[in-house]
C-alpha cells in the first residue's frame, strides 16, 4: 500500500479494479486538484465578513426555541 502512495506522489496514476473493471483512481492531491492547493483553515481570513449577530436566534424560529 505504501508503495502505491509513493508512486502517486511521484506523478503516477494507479487504477484500482476488481473483476468488473476500474473502481478507483489513485493520484496525488496536487494532480487531482489541477495544481491548486487544498483549502486550509484560515485561508478565507479577510475575504469574508461575519455579522456580529450571526449566532443570534432568528425571529422566524422563535416559537420553536421556547
N, CA, C, O and CB atoms as a CASP TS submission, in Angstrom:
PFRMAT TS
TARGET T0000
AUTHOR 0000-0000-0000
METHOD Language model
MODEL 1
PARENT N/A
ATOM      1  N   UNK     1       0.820  -1.193   0.000  1.00  0.00           N
ATOM      2  CA  UNK     1       0.000   0.000   0.000  1.00  0.00           C
ATOM      3  C   UNK     1       0.868   1.263   0.000  1.00  0.00           C
ATOM      4  O   UNK     1       0.599   2.196  -0.756  1.00  0.00           O
ATOM      5  CB  UNK     1      -0.935  -0.005   1.207  1.00  0.00           C
ATOM      6  N   UNK     2       1.885   1.296   0.826  1.00  0.00           N
ATOM      7  CA  UNK     2       2.753   2.467   0.901  1.00  0.00           C
ATOM      8  C   UNK     2       3.456   2.713  -0.424  1.00  0.00           C
ATOM      9  O   UNK     2       3.691   3.863  -0.795  1.00  0.00           O
ATOM     10  CB  UNK     2       3.781   2.299   2.015  1.00  0.00           C
ATOM     11  N   UNK     3       3.791   1.662  -1.131  1.00  0.00           N
ATOM     12  CA  UNK     3       4.465   1.838  -2.419  1.00  0.00           C
ATOM     13  C   UNK     3       3.533   2.483  -3.446  1.00  0.00           C
ATOM     14  O   UNK     3       3.983   3.236  -4.309  1.00  0.00           O
ATOM     15  CB  UNK     3       4.971   0.486  -2.945  1.00  0.00           C
ATOM     16  N   UNK     4       2.249   2.192  -3.351  1.00  0.00           N
ATOM     17  CA  UNK     4       1.280   2.813  -4.261  1.00  0.00           C
ATOM     18  C   UNK     4       1.152   4.307  -3.969  1.00  0.00           C
ATOM     19  O   UNK     4       1.069   5.125  -4.885  1.00  0.00           O
ATOM     20  CB  UNK     4      -0.098   2.125  -4.137  1.00  0.00           C
ATOM     21  N   UNK     5       1.138   4.645  -2.691  1.00  0.00           N
ATOM     22  CA  UNK     5       1.052   6.060  -2.305  1.00  0.00           C
ATOM     23  C   UNK     5       2.298   6.803  -2.771  1.00  0.00           C
ATOM     24  O   UNK     5       2.198   7.914  -3.292  1.00  0.00           O
ATOM     25  CB  UNK     5       0.879   6.204  -0.770  1.00  0.00           C
ATOM     26  N   UNK     6       3.467   6.203  -2.588  1.00  0.00           N
ATOM     27  CA  UNK     6       4.709   6.841  -3.058  1.00  0.00           C
ATOM     28  C   UNK     6       4.684   7.025  -4.573  1.00  0.00           C
ATOM     29  O   UNK     6       5.115   8.061  -5.081  1.00  0.00           O
ATOM     30  CB  UNK     6       5.941   5.999  -2.648  1.00  0.00           C
ATOM     31  N   UNK     7       4.188   6.034  -5.289  1.00  0.00           N
ATOM     32  CA  UNK     7       4.110   6.132  -6.744  1.00  0.00           C
ATOM     33  C   UNK     7       3.201   7.296  -7.146  1.00  0.00           C
ATOM     34  O   UNK     7       3.526   8.052  -8.061  1.00  0.00           O
ATOM     35  CB  UNK     7       3.593   4.805  -7.354  1.00  0.00           C
ATOM     36  N   UNK     8       2.063   7.437  -6.461  1.00  0.00           N
ATOM     37  CA  UNK     8       1.153   8.548  -6.753  1.00  0.00           C
ATOM     38  C   UNK     8       1.810   9.884  -6.443  1.00  0.00           C
ATOM     39  O   UNK     8       1.622  10.853  -7.177  1.00  0.00           O
ATOM     40  CB  UNK     8      -0.147   8.404  -5.953  1.00  0.00           C
ATOM     41  N   UNK     9       2.581   9.942  -5.361  1.00  0.00           N
ATOM     42  CA  UNK     9       3.290  11.171  -5.007  1.00  0.00           C
ATOM     43  C   UNK     9       4.273  11.580  -6.101  1.00  0.00           C
ATOM     44  O   UNK     9       4.545  12.767  -6.284  1.00  0.00           O
ATOM     45  CB  UNK     9       4.028  10.994  -3.679  1.00  0.00           C
ATOM     46  N   UNK    10       4.796  10.612  -6.814  1.00  0.00           N
ATOM     47  CA  UNK    10       5.771  10.885  -7.864  1.00  0.00           C
ATOM     48  C   UNK    10       5.129  11.012  -9.244  1.00  0.00           C
ATOM     49  O   UNK    10       5.815  10.931 -10.263  1.00  0.00           O
ATOM     50  CB  UNK    10       6.814   9.795  -7.889  1.00  0.00           C
ATOM     51  N   UNK    11       3.806  11.212  -9.273  1.00  0.00           N
ATOM     52  CA  UNK    11       3.137  11.511 -10.533  1.00  0.00           C
ATOM     53  C   UNK    11       2.460  10.350 -11.237  1.00  0.00           C
ATOM     54  O   UNK    11       1.817  10.551 -12.268  1.00  0.00           O
ATOM     55  CB  UNK    11       4.097  12.086 -11.438  1.00  0.00           C
ATOM     56  N   UNK    12       2.587   9.142 -10.710  1.00  0.00           N
ATOM     57  CA  UNK    12       1.927   8.020 -11.360  1.00  0.00           C
ATOM     58  C   UNK    12       0.434   8.012 -11.048  1.00  0.00           C
ATOM     59  O   UNK    12       0.003   8.503 -10.005  1.00  0.00           O
ATOM     60  CB  UNK    12       2.566   6.702 -10.925  1.00  0.00           C
ATOM     61  N   UNK    13      -0.338   7.454 -11.955  1.00  0.00           N
ATOM     62  CA  UNK    13      -1.765   7.263 -11.754  1.00  0.00           C
ATOM     63  C   UNK    13      -1.990   5.766 -11.573  1.00  0.00           C
ATOM     64  O   UNK    13      -1.632   4.970 -12.441  1.00  0.00           O
ATOM     65  CB  UNK    13      -2.609   7.840 -12.958  1.00  0.00           C
ATOM     66  N   UNK    14      -2.580   5.387 -10.448  1.00  0.00           N
ATOM     67  CA  UNK    14      -2.813   3.985 -10.152  1.00  0.00           C
ATOM     68  C   UNK    14      -4.318   3.725 -10.268  1.00  0.00           C
ATOM     69  O   UNK    14      -5.126   4.374  -9.604  1.00  0.00           O
ATOM     70  CB  UNK    14      -2.272   3.605  -8.726  1.00  0.00           C
ATOM     71  N   UNK    15      -4.674   2.771 -11.118  1.00  0.00           N
ATOM     72  CA  UNK    15      -6.071   2.394 -11.288  1.00  0.00           C
ATOM     73  C   UNK    15      -6.325   1.146 -10.453  1.00  0.00           C
ATOM     74  O   UNK    15      -5.617   0.149 -10.592  1.00  0.00           O
ATOM     75  CB  UNK    15      -6.420   2.148 -12.797  1.00  0.00           C
ATOM     76  N   UNK    16      -7.326   1.199  -9.590  1.00  0.00           N
ATOM     77  CA  UNK    16      -7.705   0.064  -8.751  1.00  0.00           C
ATOM     78  C   UNK    16      -8.950  -0.548  -9.365  1.00  0.00           C
ATOM     79  O   UNK    16      -9.924   0.148  -9.651  1.00  0.00           O
ATOM     80  CB  UNK    16      -7.954   0.495  -7.255  1.00  0.00           C
ATOM     81  N   UNK    17      -8.907  -1.856  -9.565  1.00  0.00           N
ATOM     82  CA  UNK    17     -10.036  -2.514 -10.230  1.00  0.00           C
ATOM     83  C   UNK    17     -10.388  -3.816  -9.539  1.00  0.00           C
ATOM     84  O   UNK    17      -9.632  -4.344  -8.723  1.00  0.00           O
ATOM     85  CB  UNK    17      -9.717  -2.775 -11.704  1.00  0.00           C
ATOM     86  N   UNK    18     -11.562  -4.312  -9.894  1.00  0.00           N
ATOM     87  CA  UNK    18     -11.985  -5.630  -9.456  1.00  0.00           C
ATOM     88  C   UNK    18     -12.360  -6.427 -10.707  1.00  0.00           C
ATOM     89  O   UNK    18     -12.011  -6.027 -11.818  1.00  0.00           O
ATOM     90  CB  UNK    18     -13.188  -5.543  -8.439  1.00  0.00           C
ATOM     91  N   UNK    19     -13.044  -7.511 -10.547  1.00  0.00           N
ATOM     92  CA  UNK    19     -13.396  -8.354 -11.691  1.00  0.00           C
ATOM     93  C   UNK    19     -14.269  -7.640 -12.724  1.00  0.00           C
ATOM     94  O   UNK    19     -14.291  -8.016 -13.896  1.00  0.00           O
ATOM     95  CB  UNK    19     -14.107  -9.591 -11.208  1.00  0.00           C
ATOM     96  N   UNK    20     -14.983  -6.616 -12.281  1.00  0.00           N
ATOM     97  CA  UNK    20     -15.908  -5.908 -13.177  1.00  0.00           C
ATOM     98  C   UNK    20     -15.281  -4.675 -13.826  1.00  0.00           C
ATOM     99  O   UNK    20     -15.929  -4.023 -14.644  1.00  0.00           O
ATOM    100  CB  UNK    20     -17.149  -5.497 -12.412  1.00  0.00           C
ATOM    101  N   UNK    21     -14.073  -4.349 -13.491  1.00  0.00           N
ATOM    102  CA  UNK    21     -13.400  -3.204 -14.098  1.00  0.00           C
ATOM    103  C   UNK    21     -12.895  -2.202 -13.072  1.00  0.00           C
ATOM    104  O   UNK    21     -12.859  -2.474 -11.872  1.00  0.00           O
ATOM    105  CB  UNK    21     -14.331  -2.513 -15.052  1.00  0.00           C
ATOM    106  N   UNK    22     -12.504  -1.039 -13.577  1.00  0.00           N
ATOM    107  CA  UNK    22     -11.935   0.010 -12.734  1.00  0.00           C
ATOM    108  C   UNK    22     -12.968   0.531 -11.736  1.00  0.00           C
ATOM    109  O   UNK    22     -14.123   0.767 -12.088  1.00  0.00           O
ATOM    110  CB  UNK    22     -11.407   1.163 -13.599  1.00  0.00           C
ATOM    111  N   UNK    23     -12.534   0.706 -10.486  1.00  0.00           N
ATOM    112  CA  UNK    23     -13.440   1.232  -9.457  1.00  0.00           C
ATOM    113  C   UNK    23     -12.882   2.480  -8.772  1.00  0.00           C
ATOM    114  O   UNK    23     -13.630   3.217  -8.129  1.00  0.00           O
ATOM    115  CB  UNK    23     -13.719   0.160  -8.412  1.00  0.00           C
ATOM    116  N   UNK    24     -11.582   2.723  -8.903  1.00  0.00           N
ATOM    117  CA  UNK    24     -10.994   3.893  -8.253  1.00  0.00           C
ATOM    118  C   UNK    24      -9.698   4.277  -8.961  1.00  0.00           C
ATOM    119  O   UNK    24      -9.088   3.480  -9.674  1.00  0.00           O
ATOM    120  CB  UNK    24     -10.733   3.616  -6.748  1.00  0.00           C
ATOM    121  N   UNK    25      -9.302   5.531  -8.738  1.00  0.00           N
ATOM    122  CA  UNK    25      -8.068   6.042  -9.312  1.00  0.00           C
ATOM    123  C   UNK    25      -7.299   6.733  -8.202  1.00  0.00           C
ATOM    124  O   UNK    25      -7.845   7.587  -7.502  1.00  0.00           O
ATOM    125  CB  UNK    25      -8.346   7.015 -10.506  1.00  0.00           C
ATOM    126  N   UNK    26      -6.044   6.372  -8.038  1.00  0.00           N
ATOM    127  CA  UNK    26      -5.199   6.972  -7.016  1.00  0.00           C
ATOM    128  C   UNK    26      -4.197   7.901  -7.691  1.00  0.00           C
ATOM    129  O   UNK    26      -3.363   7.467  -8.486  1.00  0.00           O
ATOM    130  CB  UNK    26      -4.471   5.882  -6.177  1.00  0.00           C
ATOM    131  N   UNK    27      -4.295   9.200  -7.356  1.00  0.00           N
ATOM    132  CA  UNK    27      -3.363  10.200  -7.884  1.00  0.00           C
ATOM    133  C   UNK    27      -2.979  11.123  -6.731  1.00  0.00           C
ATOM    134  O   UNK    27      -3.622  11.111  -5.681  1.00  0.00           O
ATOM    135  CB  UNK    27      -3.999  11.014  -9.085  1.00  0.00           C
ATOM    136  N   UNK    28      -1.940  11.914  -6.924  1.00  0.00           N
ATOM    137  CA  UNK    28      -1.544  12.871  -5.888  1.00  0.00           C
ATOM    138  C   UNK    28      -2.617  13.949  -5.752  1.00  0.00           C
ATOM    139  O   UNK    28      -3.356  14.226  -6.696  1.00  0.00           O
ATOM    140  CB  UNK    28      -0.165  13.510  -6.220  1.00  0.00           C
ATOM    141  N   UNK    29      -2.690  14.542  -4.586  1.00  0.00           N
ATOM    142  CA  UNK    29      -3.654  15.619  -4.353  1.00  0.00           C
ATOM    143  C   UNK    29      -3.392  16.768  -5.312  1.00  0.00           C
ATOM    144  O   UNK    29      -4.327  17.359  -5.853  1.00  0.00           O
ATOM    145  CB  UNK    29      -3.584  16.112  -2.891  1.00  0.00           C
ATOM    146  N   UNK    30      -2.124  17.084  -5.523  1.00  0.00           N
ATOM    147  CA  UNK    30      -1.758  18.175  -6.425  1.00  0.00           C
ATOM    148  C   UNK    30      -2.317  17.922  -7.827  1.00  0.00           C
ATOM    149  O   UNK    30      -2.857  18.832  -8.457  1.00  0.00           O
ATOM    150  CB  UNK    30      -0.225  18.338  -6.481  1.00  0.00           C
ATOM    151  N   UNK    31      -2.188  16.702  -8.305  1.00  0.00           N
ATOM    152  CA  UNK    31      -2.708  16.367  -9.634  1.00  0.00           C
ATOM    153  C   UNK    31      -4.233  16.380  -9.646  1.00  0.00           C
ATOM    154  O   UNK    31      -4.842  16.881 -10.591  1.00  0.00           O
ATOM    155  CB  UNK    31      -2.191  14.992 -10.082  1.00  0.00           C
ATOM    156  N   UNK    32      -4.847  15.835  -8.609  1.00  0.00           N
ATOM    157  CA  UNK    32      -6.308  15.777  -8.544  1.00  0.00           C
ATOM    158  C   UNK    32      -6.927  17.168  -8.528  1.00  0.00           C
ATOM    159  O   UNK    32      -8.017  17.376  -9.062  1.00  0.00           O
ATOM    160  CB  UNK    32      -6.750  15.002  -7.310  1.00  0.00           C
ATOM    161  N   UNK    33      -6.229  18.119  -7.914  1.00  0.00           N
ATOM    162  CA  UNK    33      -6.747  19.486  -7.818  1.00  0.00           C
ATOM    163  C   UNK    33      -6.245  20.379  -8.945  1.00  0.00           C
ATOM    164  O   UNK    33      -6.461  21.590  -8.923  1.00  0.00           O
ATOM    165  CB  UNK    33      -6.364  20.092  -6.485  1.00  0.00           C
ATOM    166  N   UNK    34      -5.585  19.793  -9.917  1.00  0.00           N
ATOM    167  CA  UNK    34      -5.093  20.565 -11.054  1.00  0.00           C
ATOM    168  C   UNK    34      -4.042  21.586 -10.680  1.00  0.00           C
ATOM    169  O   UNK    34      -3.969  22.652 -11.291  1.00  0.00           O
ATOM    170  CB  UNK    34      -6.228  21.257 -11.721  1.00  0.00           C
ATOM    171  N   UNK    35      -3.221  21.276  -9.680  1.00  0.00           N
ATOM    172  CA  UNK    35      -2.162  22.198  -9.272  1.00  0.00           C
ATOM    173  C   UNK    35      -2.591  23.193  -8.214  1.00  0.00           C
ATOM    174  O   UNK    35      -1.756  23.888  -7.635  1.00  0.00           O
ATOM    175  CB  UNK    35      -1.660  22.938 -10.456  1.00  0.00           C
ATOM    176  N   UNK    36      -3.912  23.267  -7.953  1.00  0.00           N
ATOM    177  CA  UNK    36      -4.372  24.170  -6.885  1.00  0.00           C
ATOM    178  C   UNK    36      -4.074  23.533  -5.542  1.00  0.00           C
ATOM    179  O   UNK    36      -4.056  22.308  -5.421  1.00  0.00           O
ATOM    180  CB  UNK    36      -5.897  24.482  -7.018  1.00  0.00           C
ATOM    181  N   UNK    37      -3.844  24.343  -4.554  1.00  0.00           N
ATOM    182  CA  UNK    37      -3.581  23.826  -3.218  1.00  0.00           C
ATOM    183  C   UNK    37      -4.905  23.585  -2.498  1.00  0.00           C
ATOM    184  O   UNK    37      -5.859  24.341  -2.681  1.00  0.00           O
ATOM    185  CB  UNK    37      -2.686  24.804  -2.412  1.00  0.00           C
ATOM    186  N   UNK    38      -4.966  22.525  -1.673  1.00  0.00           N
ATOM    187  CA  UNK    38      -6.194  22.298  -0.904  1.00  0.00           C
ATOM    188  C   UNK    38      -6.443  23.458   0.048  1.00  0.00           C
ATOM    189  O   UNK    38      -5.508  24.134   0.477  1.00  0.00           O
ATOM    190  CB  UNK    38      -6.112  20.972  -0.119  1.00  0.00           C
ATOM    191  N   UNK    39      -7.692  23.680   0.371  1.00  0.00           N
ATOM    192  CA  UNK    39      -8.036  24.759   1.307  1.00  0.00           C
ATOM    193  C   UNK    39      -7.503  24.427   2.692  1.00  0.00           C
ATOM    194  O   UNK    39      -7.440  23.267   3.097  1.00  0.00           O
ATOM    195  CB  UNK    39      -9.571  24.982   1.359  1.00  0.00           C
ATOM    196  N   UNK    40      -7.129  25.460   3.390  1.00  0.00           N
ATOM    197  CA  UNK    40      -6.616  25.296   4.747  1.00  0.00           C
ATOM    198  C   UNK    40      -7.367  26.226   5.682  1.00  0.00           C
ATOM    199  O   UNK    40      -7.890  27.257   5.259  1.00  0.00           O
ATOM    200  CB  UNK    40      -5.094  25.574   4.805  1.00  0.00           C
ATOM    201  N   UNK    41      -7.420  25.862   6.942  1.00  0.00           N
ATOM    202  CA  UNK    41      -8.084  26.698   7.938  1.00  0.00           C
ATOM    203  C   UNK    41      -7.490  28.095   7.903  1.00  0.00           C
ATOM    204  O   UNK    41      -6.270  28.260   7.917  1.00  0.00           O
ATOM    205  CB  UNK    41      -7.955  26.086   9.353  1.00  0.00           C
ATOM    206  N   UNK    42      -8.348  29.091   7.857  1.00  0.00           N
ATOM    207  CA  UNK    42      -7.901  30.471   7.858  1.00  0.00           C
ATOM    208  C   UNK    42      -7.615  31.040   6.486  1.00  0.00           C
ATOM    209  O   UNK    42      -7.229  32.203   6.369  1.00  0.00           O
ATOM    210  CB  UNK    42      -6.698  30.591   8.683  1.00  0.00           C
ATOM    211  N   UNK    43      -7.797  30.234   5.431  1.00  0.00           N
ATOM    212  CA  UNK    43      -7.460  30.717   4.094  1.00  0.00           C
ATOM    213  C   UNK    43      -8.416  31.798   3.591  1.00  0.00           C
ATOM    214  O   UNK    43      -8.103  32.495   2.626  1.00  0.00           O
ATOM    215  CB  UNK    43      -7.453  29.563   3.125  1.00  0.00           C
ATOM    216  N   UNK    44      -9.571  31.944   4.229  1.00  0.00           N
ATOM    217  CA  UNK    44     -10.518  32.983   3.829  1.00  0.00           C
ATOM    218  C   UNK    44     -10.445  34.224   4.711  1.00  0.00           C
ATOM    219  O   UNK    44     -11.282  35.120   4.597  1.00  0.00           O
ATOM    220  CB  UNK    44     -11.919  32.433   3.855  1.00  0.00           C
ATOM    221  N   UNK    45      -9.451  34.278   5.585  1.00  0.00           N
ATOM    222  CA  UNK    45      -9.322  35.404   6.503  1.00  0.00           C
ATOM    223  C   UNK    45      -9.218  36.713   5.716  1.00  0.00           C
ATOM    224  O   UNK    45      -8.385  36.858   4.821  1.00  0.00           O
ATOM    225  CB  UNK    45      -8.089  35.222   7.419  1.00  0.00           C
ATOM    226  N   UNK    46     -10.089  37.660   6.077  1.00  0.00           N
ATOM    227  CA  UNK    46     -10.101  38.954   5.412  1.00  0.00           C
ATOM    228  C   UNK    46     -10.937  38.975   4.144  1.00  0.00           C
ATOM    229  O   UNK    46     -11.174  40.041   3.576  1.00  0.00           O
ATOM    230  CB  UNK    46      -8.709  39.362   5.090  1.00  0.00           C
ATOM    231  N   UNK    47     -11.391  37.798   3.690  1.00  0.00           N
ATOM    232  CA  UNK    47     -12.201  37.714   2.475  1.00  0.00           C
ATOM    233  C   UNK    47     -13.680  37.768   2.818  1.00  0.00           C
ATOM    234  O   UNK    47     -14.479  38.368   2.099  1.00  0.00           O
ATOM    235  CB  UNK    47     -11.884  36.428   1.697  1.00  0.00           C
ATOM    236  N   UNK    48     -14.033  37.129   3.932  1.00  0.00           N
ATOM    237  CA  UNK    48     -15.430  37.061   4.352  1.00  0.00           C
ATOM    238  C   UNK    48     -15.632  37.882   5.606  1.00  0.00           C
ATOM    239  O   UNK    48     -14.744  37.982   6.453  1.00  0.00           O
ATOM    240  CB  UNK    48     -15.864  35.607   4.589  1.00  0.00           C
ATOM    241  N   UNK    49     -16.804  38.464   5.714  1.00  0.00           N
ATOM    242  CA  UNK    49     -17.135  39.253   6.886  1.00  0.00           C
ATOM    243  C   UNK    49     -18.396  38.652   7.509  1.00  0.00           C
ATOM    244  O   UNK    49     -19.399  38.461   6.822  1.00  0.00           O
ATOM    245  CB  UNK    49     -17.338  40.768   6.520  1.00  0.00           C
ATOM    246  N   UNK    50     -18.343  38.356   8.803  1.00  0.00           N
ATOM    247  CA  UNK    50     -19.482  37.767   9.504  1.00  0.00           C
ATOM    248  C   UNK    50     -20.113  38.842  10.371  1.00  0.00           C
ATOM    249  O   UNK    50     -19.432  39.542  11.120  1.00  0.00           O
ATOM    250  CB  UNK    50     -19.051  36.534  10.364  1.00  0.00           C
ATOM    251  N   UNK    51     -21.403  38.956  10.256  1.00  0.00           N
ATOM    252  CA  UNK    51     -22.160  39.935  11.015  1.00  0.00           C
ATOM    253  C   UNK    51     -22.034  39.646  12.512  1.00  0.00           C
ATOM    254  O   UNK    51     -21.994  38.481  12.906  1.00  0.00           O
ATOM    255  CB  UNK    51     -23.639  39.931  10.583  1.00  0.00           C
ATOM    256  N   UNK    52     -21.970  40.682  13.351  1.00  0.00           N
ATOM    257  CA  UNK    52     -21.855  40.477  14.802  1.00  0.00           C
ATOM    258  C   UNK    52     -23.013  39.654  15.385  1.00  0.00           C
ATOM    259  O   UNK    52     -22.842  38.984  16.404  1.00  0.00           O
ATOM    260  CB  UNK    52     -21.789  41.823  15.504  1.00  0.00           C
ATOM    261  N   UNK    53     -24.188  39.702  14.745  1.00  0.00           N
ATOM    262  CA  UNK    53     -25.343  38.962  15.265  1.00  0.00           C
ATOM    263  C   UNK    53     -25.530  37.606  14.553  1.00  0.00           C
ATOM    264  O   UNK    53     -26.632  37.058  14.539  1.00  0.00           O
ATOM    265  CB  UNK    53     -26.616  39.811  15.114  1.00  0.00           C
ATOM    266  N   UNK    54     -24.465  37.079  13.974  1.00  0.00           N
ATOM    267  CA  UNK    54     -24.521  35.842  13.202  1.00  0.00           C
ATOM    268  C   UNK    54     -25.156  34.689  13.981  1.00  0.00           C
ATOM    269  O   UNK    54     -25.948  33.930  13.423  1.00  0.00           O
ATOM    270  CB  UNK    54     -23.129  35.451  12.763  1.00  0.00           C
ATOM    271  N   UNK    55     -24.819  34.554  15.252  1.00  0.00           N
ATOM    272  CA  UNK    55     -25.319  33.445  16.054  1.00  0.00           C
ATOM    273  C   UNK    55     -26.583  33.790  16.829  1.00  0.00           C
ATOM    274  O   UNK    55     -27.058  32.970  17.615  1.00  0.00           O
ATOM    275  CB  UNK    55     -24.259  32.993  17.009  1.00  0.00           C
ATOM    276  N   UNK    56     -27.133  34.960  16.632  1.00  0.00           N
ATOM    277  CA  UNK    56     -28.355  35.358  17.333  1.00  0.00           C
ATOM    278  C   UNK    56     -29.537  34.530  16.824  1.00  0.00           C
ATOM    279  O   UNK    56     -29.598  34.198  15.640  1.00  0.00           O
ATOM    280  CB  UNK    56     -28.630  36.876  17.143  1.00  0.00           C
ATOM    281  N   UNK    57     -30.470  34.199  17.713  1.00  0.00           N
ATOM    282  CA  UNK    57     -31.645  33.424  17.279  1.00  0.00           C
ATOM    283  C   UNK    57     -32.430  34.181  16.200  1.00  0.00           C
ATOM    284  O   UNK    57     -32.531  35.407  16.233  1.00  0.00           O
ATOM    285  CB  UNK    57     -32.566  33.114  18.489  1.00  0.00           C
ATOM    286  N   UNK    58     -32.973  33.435  15.260  1.00  0.00           N
ATOM    287  CA  UNK    58     -33.782  34.031  14.203  1.00  0.00           C
ATOM    288  C   UNK    58     -35.211  34.202  14.678  1.00  0.00           C
ATOM    289  O   UNK    58     -35.775  33.300  15.297  1.00  0.00           O
ATOM    290  CB  UNK    58     -33.738  33.173  12.929  1.00  0.00           C
ATOM    291  N   UNK    59     -35.800  35.357  14.392  1.00  0.00           N
ATOM    292  CA  UNK    59     -37.178  35.615  14.807  1.00  0.00           C
ATOM    293  C   UNK    59     -38.140  34.586  14.218  1.00  0.00           C
ATOM    294  O   UNK    59     -39.120  34.223  14.867  1.00  0.00           O
ATOM    295  CB  UNK    59     -37.601  37.023  14.391  1.00  0.00           C
ATOM    296  N   UNK    60     -37.880  34.112  13.007  1.00  0.00           N
ATOM    297  CA  UNK    60     -38.770  33.143  12.364  1.00  0.00           C
ATOM    298  C   UNK    60     -38.863  31.823  13.134  1.00  0.00           C
ATOM    299  O   UNK    60     -39.840  31.088  12.989  1.00  0.00           O
ATOM    300  CB  UNK    60     -38.296  32.872  10.949  1.00  0.00           C
ATOM    301  N   UNK    61     -37.862  31.523  13.944  1.00  0.00           N
ATOM    302  CA  UNK    61     -37.846  30.253  14.670  1.00  0.00           C
ATOM    303  C   UNK    61     -38.066  30.435  16.175  1.00  0.00           C
ATOM    304  O   UNK    61     -37.864  29.507  16.958  1.00  0.00           O
ATOM    305  CB  UNK    61     -36.529  29.540  14.430  1.00  0.00           C
ATOM    306  N   UNK    62     -38.471  31.612  16.556  1.00  0.00           N
ATOM    307  CA  UNK    62     -38.623  31.937  17.974  1.00  0.00           C
ATOM    308  C   UNK    62     -39.566  30.965  18.684  1.00  0.00           C
ATOM    309  O   UNK    62     -39.290  30.538  19.805  1.00  0.00           O
ATOM    310  CB  UNK    62     -39.137  33.365  18.131  1.00  0.00           C
ATOM    311  N   UNK    63     -40.686  30.612  18.028  1.00  0.00           N
ATOM    312  CA  UNK    63     -41.655  29.712  18.668  1.00  0.00           C
ATOM    313  C   UNK    63     -41.084  28.309  18.894  1.00  0.00           C
ATOM    314  O   UNK    63     -41.515  27.611  19.812  1.00  0.00           O
ATOM    315  CB  UNK    63     -42.918  29.619  17.818  1.00  0.00           C
ATOM    316  N   UNK    64     -40.145  27.901  18.091  1.00  0.00           N
ATOM    317  CA  UNK    64     -39.533  26.575  18.256  1.00  0.00           C
ATOM    318  C   UNK    64     -38.488  26.567  19.377  1.00  0.00           C
ATOM    319  O   UNK    64     -38.159  25.512  19.919  1.00  0.00           O
ATOM    320  CB  UNK    64     -38.883  26.125  16.939  1.00  0.00           C
ATOM    321  N   UNK    65     -37.982  27.727  19.712  1.00  0.00           N
ATOM    322  CA  UNK    65     -36.928  27.842  20.708  1.00  0.00           C
ATOM    323  C   UNK    65     -37.476  27.928  22.136  1.00  0.00           C
ATOM    324  O   UNK    65     -36.725  27.822  23.106  1.00  0.00           O
ATOM    325  CB  UNK    65     -36.079  29.055  20.413  1.00  0.00           C
ATOM    326  N   UNK    66     -38.765  28.117  22.250  1.00  0.00           N
ATOM    327  CA  UNK    66     -39.363  28.302  23.607  1.00  0.00           C
ATOM    328  C   UNK    66     -39.730  26.987  24.230  1.00  0.00           C
ATOM    329  O   UNK    66     -40.236  26.956  25.352  1.00  0.00           O
ATOM    330  CB  UNK    66     -40.611  29.190  23.542  1.00  0.00           C
TER
END
